[in-house]
Amino acid sequence: MKKTKTPRTTLAPGLAKVLKRLHYPLEVILLCVRWYVAYSLSLRNLAEMMGERGIAVDHSTVYRWVIKLLPLFERSLRKHKRPVGKSWRMDESYIKIKGEWK
């Protein structure tokens, strides 16, 4: 019998404890942290983008979320990271430089 993966509805205990004490909605916090990491936006750009969406948040607040949550995310996601294989292969390529193959 094959197991089907179901989406996870609960957070890791350490992460849930930290997120419970924050005053903004969880979706806003996670969206800001994700955008900051994935797209290398500045904190002020993120605050401006949230302001355009009707959510008043300061850039220093976003910075505190990033500092507080990224280590927790890293720790909880590292458990699910796939191991790297034992064998590595690299293709060789040759190019001609000044008439000589290197």
VEXVO-61100 format. One record per residue (C-alpha): residue in one letter; x, y, z. Coordinates in pm, whole numbers, plus 32768, in hexadecimal, padded with zeros to 4 digits. Layout:
BEGIN
<site aa="A" east="X" north="Y" up="Z"/>
...
//
This chain:
BEGIN
<site aa="M" east="8000" north="8000" up="8000"/>
<site aa="K" east="8093" north="814C" up="7F95"/>
<site aa="K" east="8097" north="8270" up="8085"/>
<site aa="T" east="8021" north="83BF" up="8007"/>
<site aa="K" east="80BA" north="84FA" up="808C"/>
<site aa="T" east="7FCA" north="85E2" up="8137"/>
<site aa="P" east="8013" north="8752" up="8162"/>
<site aa="R" east="8096" north="87AF" up="82B4"/>
<site aa="T" east="7F9F" north="887A" up="8382"/>
<site aa="T" east="8065" north="88A0" up="84C4"/>
<site aa="L" east="81A9" north="8958" up="8500"/>
<site aa="A" east="82DB" north="88D8" up="85B3"/>
<site aa="P" east="82B8" north="8909" up="872E"/>
<site aa="G" east="83D9" north="8A00" up="874C"/>
<site aa="L" east="835D" north="8AC9" up="8625"/>
<site aa="A" east="81F4" north="8AD1" up="869E"/>
<site aa="K" east="8265" north="8B51" up="87F3"/>
<site aa="V" east="8322" north="8C75" up="8759"/>
<site aa="L" east="8213" north="8CCD" up="865D"/>
<site aa="K" east="8104" north="8CCE" up="8766"/>
<site aa="R" east="819E" north="8E00" up="880F"/>
<site aa="L" east="81AE" north="8ED7" up="86D6"/>
<site aa="H" east="809D" north="8FDB" up="869C"/>
<site aa="Y" east="8073" north="8FCE" up="8524"/>
<site aa="P" east="7FB4" north="8EC1" up="8467"/>
<site aa="L" east="8084" north="8D8E" up="841D"/>
<site aa="E" east="8050" north="8DAE" up="82A5"/>
<site aa="V" east="80E4" north="8F0E" up="82A4"/>
<site aa="I" east="8215" north="8EA6" up="836E"/>
<site aa="L" east="8260" north="8D74" up="829B"/>
<site aa="L" east="822B" north="8E33" up="8158"/>
<site aa="C" east="831C" north="8F46" up="81BE"/>
<site aa="V" east="8429" north="8E53" up="8230"/>
<site aa="R" east="8400" north="8D81" up="80F3"/>
<site aa="W" east="8418" north="8EAD" up="800D"/>
<site aa="Y" east="8545" north="8F33" up="80C9"/>
<site aa="V" east="8602" north="8DEB" up="80A3"/>
<site aa="A" east="858D" north="8D7F" up="7F49"/>
<site aa="Y" east="85A2" north="8EC6" up="7E8C"/>
<site aa="S" east="86AC" north="8F88" up="7F50"/>
<site aa="L" east="85CE" north="90B8" up="7F7E"/>
<site aa="S" east="8632" north="91C6" up="8071"/>
<site aa="L" east="8575" north="91E8" up="81B6"/>
<site aa="R" east="84F4" north="933D" up="8153"/>
<site aa="N" east="8477" north="92B3" up="8007"/>
<site aa="L" east="83BC" north="91A2" up="80C1"/>
<site aa="A" east="8320" north="929F" up="81AE"/>
<site aa="E" east="82B5" north="9370" up="8082"/>
<site aa="M" east="8224" north="923F" up="7FCF"/>
<site aa="M" east="815C" north="91E0" up="8104"/>
<site aa="G" east="80E4" north="9348" up="811E"/>
<site aa="E" east="8062" north="9334" up="7FB9"/>
<site aa="R" east="7F9B" north="9202" up="8022"/>
<site aa="G" east="7F01" north="92BB" up="8149"/>
<site aa="I" east="7FDE" north="9228" up="825B"/>
<site aa="A" east="80A1" north="932A" up="8322"/>
<site aa="V" east="81E9" north="928C" up="838C"/>
<site aa="D" east="8337" north="932F" up="83D8"/>
<site aa="H" east="847E" north="92BA" up="833D"/>
<site aa="S" east="8516" north="927D" up="8495"/>
<site aa="T" east="83F4" north="9194" up="84E9"/>
<site aa="V" east="8437" north="90CA" up="83AE"/>
<site aa="Y" east="85A7" north="90BB" up="8410"/>
<site aa="R" east="854D" north="9032" up="8567"/>
<site aa="W" east="8472" north="8F28" up="84C5"/>
<site aa="V" east="858F" north="8EC1" up="83E0"/>
<site aa="I" east="868C" north="8EAF" up="84FB"/>
<site aa="K" east="859F" north="8DEB" up="85D9"/>
<site aa="L" east="8508" north="8CFC" up="84DB"/>
<site aa="L" east="861A" north="8CA1" up="83E3"/>
<site aa="P" east="86E5" north="8BCC" up="84D8"/>
<site aa="L" east="85A6" north="8B16" up="853D"/>
<site aa="F" east="8544" north="8AD7" up="83D3"/>
<site aa="E" east="86A1" north="8A5E" up="8381"/>
<site aa="R" east="86A2" north="896B" up="84A5"/>
<site aa="S" east="854A" north="88DE" up="8459"/>
<site aa="L" east="8583" north="88C3" up="82E0"/>
<site aa="R" east="86DA" north="8822" up="82FE"/>
<site aa="K" east="8631" north="86E3" up="837C"/>
<site aa="H" east="857D" north="86C1" up="822E"/>
<site aa="K" east="86AA" north="870F" up="8154"/>
<site aa="R" east="8708" north="85F2" up="806D"/>
<site aa="P" east="8863" north="855F" up="809F"/>
<site aa="V" east="896D" north="859B" up="7F9A"/>
<site aa="G" east="89DE" north="8469" up="7EDA"/>
<site aa="K" east="8B33" north="83C8" up="7F08"/>
<site aa="S" east="8BA9" north="83DF" up="7DA0"/>
<site aa="W" east="8BE4" north="8524" up="7CEA"/>
<site aa="R" east="8C1A" north="8547" up="7B76"/>
<site aa="M" east="8C95" north="8670" up="7AB9"/>
<site aa="D" east="8CA1" north="8693" up="7944"/>
<site aa="E" east="8DE1" north="870F" up="78AE"/>
<site aa="S" east="8DDF" north="880A" up="7799"/>
<site aa="Y" east="8EF6" north="8885" up="76BE"/>
<site aa="I" east="8F0D" north="89D7" up="761A"/>
<site aa="K" east="9004" north="8A5E" up="7523"/>
<site aa="I" east="90CF" north="8B85" up="75A4"/>
<site aa="K" east="91C6" north="8C28" up="74B1"/>
<site aa="G" east="91C2" north="8AED" up="73DF"/>
<site aa="E" east="920B" north="8A01" up="7501"/>
<site aa="W" east="910A" north="8919" up="759F"/>
<site aa="K" east="90EA" north="8947" up="7716"/>
//
